[in-house]
Amino acid sequence: MTAQSTNVALKEWAVTSAALAQGDQIFILRKGGIREDGRHFKIEHDRFLLYPGLFHEGEILLKADQRHRLESTSGDDYSQEIPLSVYCELVETHDISEESDVTALHDLHIWSEEFPVKRFSWKPRHPLKLMVLRAYSLPSIHLSKVEDSYGGCKSWVDLKDNVDLSTMQPALSDDQFATELDKLHKALNLSPATV
């Protein structure tokens, strides 16, 4: 059953958050941040908002035909308020330990070849965590005041305020999502995994 509200958020690149909300991809790739426990990413929640970030954005990290997405965030300043408009439910997780698997996903996301390979190559002894997400859009943006505790290179944020999810809409229909998930499974030659 889908939650009616939440205060849990996962930091993610703003353009990736938008791509999920628009149904243009159904997964993210994570490895961890400087302030993570042991500098490893841990999946602490299976339902969460996406907390958009700008820090690591750059044209080189997007496919040429996707670079227009940066225009929508070029003037944004998230230092005082953070706009929350995307909610996700974790569907599957997969560990990516081979660079060939990263390459196999190329047609299923907005990133350039450099972006996932760069994530894969950081701490190469540890696999990338592929998180398959069912994304939902909130009909109106919830602006949350930025607190000091939200800062830093960490993945998970406990927001001070709860965000109402009662009117959110899925980015993709059930059939559309199933089709995209099947493409991902075929690209990686794997069976569905559990959360």
Backbone hydrogen bonds, N-H to C=O, Kabsch-Sander energy under -0.5 kcal/mol:
donor,donor_aa,acceptor,acceptor_aa,energy
6,T,163,V,-1.5
9,A,157,V,-2.4
10,L,49,L,-2.7
11,K,155,S,-3.1
12,E,51,Y,-2.2
14,A,53,G,-2.6
17,S,13,W,-2.4
18,A,14,A,-2.1
19,A,15,V,-2.0
20,L,16,T,-2.3
21,A,17,S,-2.2
22,Q,18,A,-1.8
23,G,20,L,-1.2
24,D,19,A,-2.7
25,Q,19,A,-0.8
28,I,131,M,-1.7
30,R,129,K,-2.3
35,R,153,C,-2.6
36,E,33,G,-1.6
39,R,36,E,-2.0
40,H,37,D,-1.4
41,F,31,K,-2.2
44,E,42,K,-1.1
48,F,88,C,-2.3
49,L,8,V,-2.7
50,L,86,V,-2.4
51,Y,10,L,-2.8
51,Y,49,L,-0.6
53,G,12,E,-1.7
57,E,54,L,-1.9
61,L,58,G,-1.5
62,L,59,E,-2.1
63,K,110,I,-2.3
66,Q,63,K,-2.2
67,R,63,K,-0.7
67,R,64,A,-0.9
69,R,66,Q,-1.9
70,L,67,R,-1.6
71,E,68,H,-1.5
72,S,69,R,-0.8
73,T,70,L,-1.2
74,S,70,L,-0.8
74,S,71,E,-0.5
76,D,73,T,-1.4
82,I,144,S,-2.8
84,L,82,I,-0.6
84,L,142,H,-2.8
85,S,83,P,-0.6
87,Y,136,Y,-2.4
88,C,48,F,-3.3
89,E,134,R,-1.9
90,L,46,D,-3.1
91,V,132,V,-3.1
92,E,132,V,-1.0
93,T,194,T,-0.6
94,H,130,L,-2.1
96,I,128,L,-3.1
97,S,95,D,-0.7
101,D,98,E,-1.0
102,V,98,E,-1.2
103,T,99,E,-2.2
104,A,100,S,-1.8
105,L,101,D,-0.8
105,L,102,V,-0.8
106,H,103,T,-1.7
108,L,105,L,-2.6
109,H,106,H,-0.9
112,S,61,L,-1.4
117,V,113,E,-1.3
118,K,114,E,-2.6
119,R,115,F,-2.1
120,F,116,P,-2.7
121,S,117,V,-2.7
122,W,118,K,-1.3
126,H,123,K,-2.3
128,L,96,I,-2.6
129,K,30,R,-3.0
130,L,94,H,-3.3
130,L,128,L,-0.7
131,M,28,I,-2.6
131,M,129,K,-0.6
132,V,92,E,-2.5
132,V,130,L,-0.6
133,L,26,I,-3.0
133,L,131,M,-0.5
134,R,89,E,-2.8
135,A,133,L,-0.7
136,Y,87,Y,-2.8
137,S,169,Q,-3.1
138,L,85,S,-2.6
142,H,84,L,-2.7
143,L,141,I,-0.6
144,S,82,I,-2.4
144,S,142,H,-0.6
146,V,80,Q,-3.0
150,Y,147,E,-1.9
151,G,148,D,-1.5
154,K,152,G,-1.7
157,V,9,A,-2.8
159,L,7,N,-3.5
159,L,157,V,-0.8
163,V,6,T,-3.0
165,L,4,Q,-3.4
166,S,4,Q,-0.7
168,M,165,L,-1.6
169,Q,137,S,-2.4
171,A,135,A,-2.8
177,F,173,S,-2.8
178,A,174,D,-2.3
179,T,175,D,-2.0
180,E,176,Q,-2.1
181,L,177,F,-2.6
182,D,178,A,-2.1
183,K,179,T,-1.8
184,L,180,E,-1.9
185,H,181,L,-2.5
186,K,182,D,-2.4
187,A,183,K,-2.4
188,L,184,L,-1.9
189,N,185,H,-0.8
190,L,185,H,-2.1
